[in-house]
Amino acid sequence: MKYKRVIISIIIAVIATLVFNLFSKHYPPDISQELFDQCYLSRPASAKLTPASAEKLCRSAVLEFQNSVSYDAFEEFYLDLYENFKRAYSHKYRNYDLFSNLSPSNKSIFSVMNSTIFKDASSDSAFQVSVPSFFDPANYKEYFVESDDYREIDEYIATYICMVYIYGQNYEEFPAQEDQFKICENRYNYLKNTLSFKEFIQTKFNYSSDLNKNLYYNTMYGIPTPEE
């Protein structure tokens, strides 16, 4: 009888896992690649990693992060960041305050990200260009269909990149000026109005071209102009 109860418990656990996986969102390959890029491009030059060893390390980091954070929670995390940035548009917050005002659950996700994706990260990066590990834009049709359109997560991530990576990686000190969010919003909308979703994705993950001629990088990473 005890043996039967153990078997039944195992079966229930397996079914519960299958049901959870069936109804849970999975990380899209381009979002996995986004996380991979953030890891790969922050590997310290002092570590003297080869491209192959850095790829292995970052693939492992991405999978570890995704095993700890569901995609639903990941989307909620970036929505929380986005809304904090948006509030800063009408209040002169500092970027440090934007992160400290995250919900407890999203602070936990940020902590997981720091211990996986950004573990041992450095601004003195060993690599200037990433590699297609989870997603290859040349094989776009394997992941998307022609009718696919921009998603909210695309805007959240682009805004995060614009607000943090351009306007001060040292976000504890860099002030969040009132117009920062508006500039980033305008830049994203420019890309959205200029490029189809397919072109946006292919440009964003195009590692073979000169980044100085890459519209995504020039737009989201560019230095603000007087006109802006």
VMD Tcl script that draws the C-alpha trace (Angstrom):
set ca {
  {0.00 0.00 0.00}
  {2.82 2.39 0.91}
  {4.55 1.56 -2.38}
  {1.36 2.37 -4.32}
  {1.05 5.74 -2.58}
  {4.62 6.61 -3.60}
  {3.88 5.68 -7.23}
  {0.68 7.76 -7.21}
  {2.56 10.74 -5.73}
  {5.18 10.50 -8.46}
  {2.52 10.31 -11.18}
  {0.70 13.34 -9.75}
  {3.97 15.30 -9.60}
  {4.78 14.44 -13.22}
  {1.30 15.41 -14.42}
  {1.45 18.68 -12.47}
  {4.80 19.51 -14.07}
  {3.48 18.74 -17.55}
  {0.39 20.90 -17.01}
  {2.50 23.76 -15.65}
  {4.86 23.61 -18.64}
  {1.93 23.41 -21.05}
  {0.29 26.60 -19.80}
  {3.42 28.58 -18.90}
  {5.01 30.95 -21.37}
  {8.43 29.91 -22.59}
  {11.28 32.31 -23.28}
  {11.26 33.30 -26.98}
  {14.64 32.52 -28.58}
  {15.38 36.20 -29.26}
  {14.79 37.06 -25.59}
  {17.16 34.25 -24.60}
  {19.65 35.74 -27.05}
  {19.12 39.18 -25.48}
  {20.08 37.78 -22.08}
  {23.01 35.95 -23.64}
  {24.25 39.17 -25.28}
  {24.09 41.04 -21.97}
  {26.25 38.34 -20.41}
  {28.66 37.87 -23.32}
  {29.31 41.59 -23.88}
  {30.04 42.18 -20.20}
  {32.76 39.52 -19.85}
  {35.87 41.17 -18.40}
  {38.92 41.43 -20.63}
  {41.04 40.47 -17.62}
  {39.43 37.00 -17.59}
  {41.07 36.27 -20.97}
  {38.18 34.09 -22.11}
  {38.09 32.69 -25.62}
  {34.87 33.26 -27.60}
  {34.03 29.57 -27.19}
  {34.55 29.55 -23.42}
  {32.59 32.81 -23.03}
  {29.72 31.34 -25.05}
  {29.66 28.22 -22.90}
  {29.72 30.30 -19.71}
  {26.93 32.62 -20.86}
  {24.69 29.86 -22.20}
  {24.94 28.24 -18.79}
  {24.20 31.58 -17.09}
  {21.10 32.16 -19.23}
  {19.74 28.68 -18.57}
  {20.39 29.05 -14.84}
  {18.55 32.38 -14.83}
  {15.61 30.99 -16.80}
  {15.34 27.98 -14.48}
  {15.00 30.42 -11.58}
  {12.76 33.04 -13.22}
  {9.68 32.16 -15.27}
  {9.06 34.11 -18.46}
  {5.86 35.59 -16.97}
  {7.90 36.91 -14.04}
  {10.58 38.18 -16.44}
  {7.98 40.19 -18.39}
  {6.56 41.58 -15.14}
  {10.08 42.57 -14.07}
  {10.68 44.58 -17.24}
  {7.20 46.13 -17.05}
  {8.01 47.28 -13.50}
  {11.29 48.81 -14.71}
  {9.53 50.49 -17.63}
  {6.83 52.02 -15.44}
  {9.48 53.29 -13.01}
  {11.33 54.94 -15.89}
  {8.05 56.42 -17.11}
  {7.32 57.92 -13.69}
  {10.77 59.48 -13.74}
  {9.68 61.47 -16.79}
  {7.50 63.63 -14.55}
  {9.67 63.50 -11.41}
  {13.38 64.19 -11.11}
  {14.31 60.79 -9.74}
  {17.80 59.41 -9.78}
  {18.30 56.14 -11.62}
  {19.28 54.53 -8.33}
  {15.82 55.32 -6.98}
  {14.21 53.65 -9.98}
  {15.83 50.33 -9.09}
  {15.33 50.68 -5.33}
  {11.59 51.21 -5.91}
  {11.11 47.83 -7.58}
  {8.68 45.44 -5.92}
  {10.26 42.87 -3.56}
  {9.71 40.05 -6.07}
  {11.32 42.05 -8.87}
  {14.23 43.05 -6.65}
  {14.72 39.32 -6.19}
  {14.78 38.83 -9.98}
  {17.32 41.63 -10.31}
  {19.42 39.86 -7.70}
  {19.22 36.58 -9.66}
  {20.21 38.45 -12.81}
  {23.24 39.91 -11.05}
  {24.34 36.49 -9.82}
  {23.94 34.80 -13.22}
  {23.83 37.05 -16.30}
  {26.00 39.80 -14.84}
  {28.21 37.72 -12.55}
  {31.78 39.09 -12.72}
  {30.62 41.64 -15.32}
  {32.91 44.49 -16.30}
  {32.64 47.63 -18.41}
  {36.10 46.69 -19.73}
  {34.63 44.04 -22.00}
  {36.65 41.38 -23.77}
  {34.22 41.36 -26.70}
  {32.65 44.13 -28.77}
  {30.30 41.90 -30.77}
  {28.22 38.95 -29.57}
  {27.58 35.63 -31.31}
  {24.27 33.95 -32.27}
  {23.85 31.31 -29.58}
  {20.10 31.03 -28.90}
  {18.85 32.93 -31.94}
  {20.25 33.48 -35.44}
  {18.50 36.28 -37.38}
  {19.49 34.57 -40.63}
  {17.04 31.82 -39.67}
  {14.21 34.20 -38.72}
  {11.50 31.99 -40.26}
  {12.38 29.16 -37.89}
  {11.23 31.27 -34.95}
  {8.65 33.74 -36.27}
  {5.99 34.08 -38.96}
  {5.68 37.01 -41.36}
  {2.63 38.39 -39.54}
  {4.43 38.70 -36.18}
  {4.48 42.24 -34.85}
  {6.19 44.25 -32.12}
  {5.62 43.05 -28.55}
  {5.47 45.08 -25.36}
  {8.63 43.37 -24.10}
  {10.53 44.85 -27.07}
  {9.73 48.36 -25.88}
  {10.51 47.56 -22.24}
  {13.95 46.14 -23.05}
  {14.80 48.90 -25.54}
  {13.88 51.55 -22.95}
  {15.99 49.80 -20.32}
  {18.97 49.76 -22.68}
  {18.50 53.40 -23.58}
  {17.97 54.65 -20.02}
  {20.73 52.66 -18.33}
  {23.43 51.85 -20.85}
  {23.43 55.24 -22.55}
  {22.62 57.63 -19.75}
  {24.98 56.24 -17.17}
  {25.93 52.67 -16.41}
  {26.74 53.99 -12.95}
  {23.04 54.49 -12.24}
  {23.64 55.13 -8.54}
  {25.09 58.54 -9.37}
  {23.69 59.49 -12.76}
  {20.60 61.73 -12.38}
  {17.45 60.74 -14.24}
  {16.62 63.98 -16.03}
  {12.99 64.69 -16.89}
  {13.54 64.34 -20.63}
  {15.43 61.03 -20.58}
  {12.38 58.80 -20.83}
  {10.90 60.93 -23.60}
  {14.11 60.70 -25.64}
  {14.20 56.92 -25.23}
  {10.51 56.63 -26.07}
  {10.98 58.71 -29.21}
  {13.97 56.60 -30.26}
  {12.07 53.36 -29.89}
  {9.05 54.76 -31.74}
  {11.36 55.87 -34.54}
  {12.62 52.30 -34.95}
  {9.09 50.93 -34.74}
  {7.87 53.33 -37.42}
  {10.91 52.76 -39.64}
  {11.43 49.01 -39.42}
  {9.05 46.09 -39.66}
  {9.24 43.70 -36.72}
  {11.28 41.31 -38.86}
  {13.72 44.08 -39.81}
  {13.90 45.21 -36.18}
  {14.84 41.72 -34.95}
  {17.28 41.09 -37.79}
  {18.98 44.45 -37.24}
  {19.12 44.07 -33.47}
  {20.88 40.70 -33.69}
  {23.00 41.36 -36.76}
  {26.53 40.61 -35.56}
  {28.16 40.55 -38.97}
  {27.76 44.19 -40.00}
  {29.63 47.31 -38.93}
  {27.85 48.48 -35.76}
  {28.51 52.08 -36.78}
  {26.09 51.47 -39.65}
  {23.57 49.47 -37.61}
  {20.33 51.43 -37.21}
  {19.33 49.70 -33.97}
  {22.63 50.40 -32.23}
  {22.97 53.92 -33.61}
  {19.46 54.72 -32.40}
  {19.32 53.06 -28.98}
  {22.98 53.48 -28.00}
  {23.67 56.81 -29.68}
  {24.84 59.88 -27.80}
  {21.97 62.39 -27.41}
  {22.06 65.24 -29.89}
  {21.12 68.89 -29.20}
  {18.01 68.35 -31.32}
  {16.82 65.67 -28.92}
}
mol new
graphics top color blue
foreach p $ca { graphics top sphere $p radius 0.5 }
foreach p [lrange $ca 0 end-1] q [lrange $ca 1 end] { graphics top cylinder $p $q radius 0.2 }
display resetview
